[in-house]
């Protein structure tokens, strides 16, 4: 229906149907032909697959420098959807889907490997992927360690972003299509889901469960309205603050730095009156998501928050076996954020 937006008959018919008008409506907002790409053009009530989220998240963790684009995506893509009364859940965020590489293959192959059954099933070459030193499976422990951490980075990014997360079946335990990024027509082992997991698969599955639990526990990670720093709590902390490694709020020259790869998204769960779909209050604590897509560790000054004197680590993608909570760091002191790492911190 994308070709007849914004005033399409099909959209109007769906909105008037007594059944369809009450269900979740999700679009792939692109179609063939001129003007077929319609991301952000659907009306309130619809969610849209956000391929710009996919591309910008992939590029950021691969090390491509464009920090402003990445933060727009984890902020719920307000630049695309925050109009006409639409909500953050309109952005259906994803890293991988049925088209293209699986999450495992995204960090294992730099190029598609689509020759199967004696035929080359051509796929998209713009995968924004990396193999981290070897194309395909390897016994190199250092390469495998980086790949596993990047999987955790992608999953944590997905579940800690504003908007609606979509997870490709099998990505939670490292499913592979052996480098094939166009396997839809194959009815064989390449396209089947293998439910026998190795140790890495079990570890990743446990990590994914923790992410889902944290998202459920903290409503500030999935706000019902967009955050623009306009709501301030009684302590004087905005609903969202972008924190630079020096502990202050990001400044224009820092956003413009082409080499910037580290930032904190501080979310204040007590700023603004947020409610869920049933009208229940969505009050929460103050959390901060810190990302560093560079190779080197970055000293990150943890900001002081009124009413709190420290920050506790809830999740560290560099420490997948952190079961509950990690160390506490005093506010106003530095925290070393390792390269290729995402942290979730809570003010205490």
DAZIJO-V329706 format. One record per backbone hydrogen bond with DSSP energy under -0.5 kcal/mol. NH is the residue of the N-H (numbers start at 1). CO is the residue of the C=O. E is the energy in kcal/mol with one decimal. If there is no record, write none. Layout:
((NH & CO & E) (NH & CO & E))
//
This chain:
((4 & 1 & -1.2) (5 & 2 & -1.3) (12 & 8 & -2.0) (13 & 9 & -2.4) (14 & 10 & -2.4) (15 & 11 & -2.3) (16 & 12 & -1.2) (17 & 13 & -1.1) (17 & 14 & -0.6) (21 & 17 & -2.2) (22 & 19 & -1.6) (23 & 20 & -1.3) (25 & 45 & -0.8) (26 & 24 & -0.6) (27 & 47 & -2.5) (29 & 27 & -0.8) (30 & 28 & -2.1) (36 & 33 & -1.7) (38 & 29 & -3.4) (38 & 36 & -0.7) (41 & 38 & -2.5) (46 & 43 & -1.6) (47 & 25 & -3.0) (48 & 90 & -3.2) (49 & 27 & -2.7) (50 & 92 & -2.4) (51 & 49 & -1.0) (54 & 50 & -1.5) (55 & 51 & -2.4) (56 & 52 & -2.5) (57 & 53 & -2.6) (58 & 54 & -2.2) (59 & 55 & -2.4) (60 & 56 & -2.1) (61 & 57 & -2.1) (62 & 58 & -1.6) (63 & 59 & -0.7) (63 & 60 & -1.1) (64 & 59 & -2.2) (66 & 64 & -0.9) (70 & 66 & -1.6) (71 & 67 & -2.4) (72 & 68 & -1.7) (73 & 69 & -1.3) (74 & 70 & -2.1) (75 & 71 & -1.3) (76 & 73 & -1.7) (77 & 72 & -2.5) (80 & 77 & -1.7) (81 & 77 & -2.4) (82 & 78 & -1.6) (83 & 81 & -2.6) (86 & 83 & -1.6) (90 & 87 & -2.1) (91 & 88 & -2.1) (92 & 48 & -2.5) (92 & 90 & -0.9) (93 & 91 & -1.1) (93 & 164 & -2.5) (95 & 166 & -0.5) (97 & 99 & -0.7) (100 & 181 & -1.1) (104 & 175 & -0.7) (106 & 102 & -1.9) (107 & 103 & -0.9) (107 & 104 & -0.8) (108 & 105 & -1.2) (109 & 105 & -2.1) (113 & 179 & -3.1) (116 & 114 & -0.9) (116 & 119 & -2.7) (119 & 116 & -1.9) (121 & 114 & -1.9) (121 & 119 & -0.8) (122 & 120 & -1.2) (127 & 125 & -1.4) (130 & 106 & -1.9) (134 & 131 & -0.8) (136 & 108 & -2.6) (136 & 134 & -0.7) (141 & 139 & -0.6) (144 & 140 & -2.3) (145 & 141 & -2.0) (146 & 142 & -1.9) (147 & 143 & -2.3) (148 & 144 & -2.4) (149 & 145 & -2.2) (150 & 146 & -2.5) (151 & 147 & -2.0) (152 & 148 & -2.0) (153 & 149 & -2.4) (154 & 150 & -2.5) (155 & 151 & -2.5) (156 & 152 & -2.8) (157 & 153 & -2.5) (158 & 154 & -2.3) (159 & 155 & -2.2) (160 & 156 & -1.7) (161 & 158 & -0.7) (162 & 74 & -2.6) (164 & 91 & -2.7) (165 & 163 & -0.5) (166 & 93 & -2.3) (168 & 166 & -0.5) (171 & 168 & -2.5) (173 & 170 & -1.6) (175 & 170 & -2.3) (180 & 177 & -1.6) (181 & 179 & -0.5) (186 & 183 & -1.9) (187 & 185 & -0.6) (188 & 186 & -0.8) (191 & 188 & -1.1) (192 & 188 & -1.5) (194 & 192 & -0.6) (195 & 193 & -0.7) (197 & 195 & -0.7) (202 & 198 & -2.2) (203 & 199 & -2.4) (204 & 200 & -2.4) (205 & 201 & -2.2) (206 & 202 & -2.1) (207 & 203 & -2.0) (208 & 204 & -2.6) (209 & 205 & -2.0) (210 & 206 & -1.6) (211 & 207 & -1.9) (212 & 208 & -2.1) (213 & 209 & -2.3) (214 & 210 & -2.6) (215 & 211 & -2.4) (216 & 212 & -2.1) (217 & 213 & -2.3) (218 & 214 & -1.5) (219 & 217 & -0.6) (221 & 218 & -2.0) (222 & 219 & -2.0) (223 & 220 & -0.5) (228 & 226 & -0.5) (233 & 237 & -2.3) (236 & 233 & -2.1) (239 & 231 & -2.0) (241 & 266 & -2.2) (243 & 241 & -0.7) (243 & 264 & -3.1) (244 & 248 & -3.1) (247 & 244 & -2.4) (250 & 242 & -3.1) (254 & 251 & -1.2) (255 & 251 & -2.0) (256 & 252 & -1.9) (257 & 254 & -0.8) (260 & 257 & -1.6) (263 & 291 & -1.5) (264 & 243 & -2.6) (265 & 289 & -3.0) (266 & 241 & -3.0) (266 & 264 & -0.7) (267 & 265 & -0.6) (267 & 287 & -3.1) (268 & 239 & -2.0) (269 & 267 & -0.8) (269 & 285 & -1.6) (271 & 268 & -1.3) (272 & 270 & -0.6) (274 & 272 & -1.0) (276 & 280 & -2.3) (279 & 276 & -1.9) (282 & 274 & -2.7) (284 & 269 & -1.4) (287 & 267 & -2.4) (287 & 285 & -0.6) (288 & 345 & -2.4) (289 & 265 & -2.1) (290 & 288 & -0.6) (290 & 343 & -2.4) (291 & 263 & -2.4) (292 & 341 & -2.0) (293 & 261 & -2.1) (298 & 337 & -2.5) (300 & 298 & -0.6) (300 & 335 & -2.8) (301 & 245 & -2.8) (301 & 299 & -0.6) (302 & 300 & -0.6) (302 & 333 & -2.6) (308 & 305 & -2.3) (311 & 329 & -2.7) (312 & 346 & -2.8) (313 & 327 & -2.0) (314 & 312 & -0.5) (314 & 344 & -3.3) (315 & 344 & -1.5) (317 & 342 & -2.3) (319 & 316 & -2.2) (322 & 319 & -1.8) (323 & 321 & -1.0) (326 & 313 & -3.5) (329 & 311 & -3.2) (331 & 309 & -1.9) (332 & 302 & -3.2) (333 & 330 & -1.4) (335 & 300 & -2.8) (337 & 298 & -2.8) (337 & 335 & -0.7) (338 & 336 & -0.8) (340 & 292 & -0.6) (340 & 294 & -1.7) (341 & 292 & -1.8) (343 & 290 & -2.7) (344 & 315 & -2.5) (345 & 288 & -2.7) (346 & 312 & -2.4) (347 & 286 & -2.7) (348 & 310 & -3.1))
//
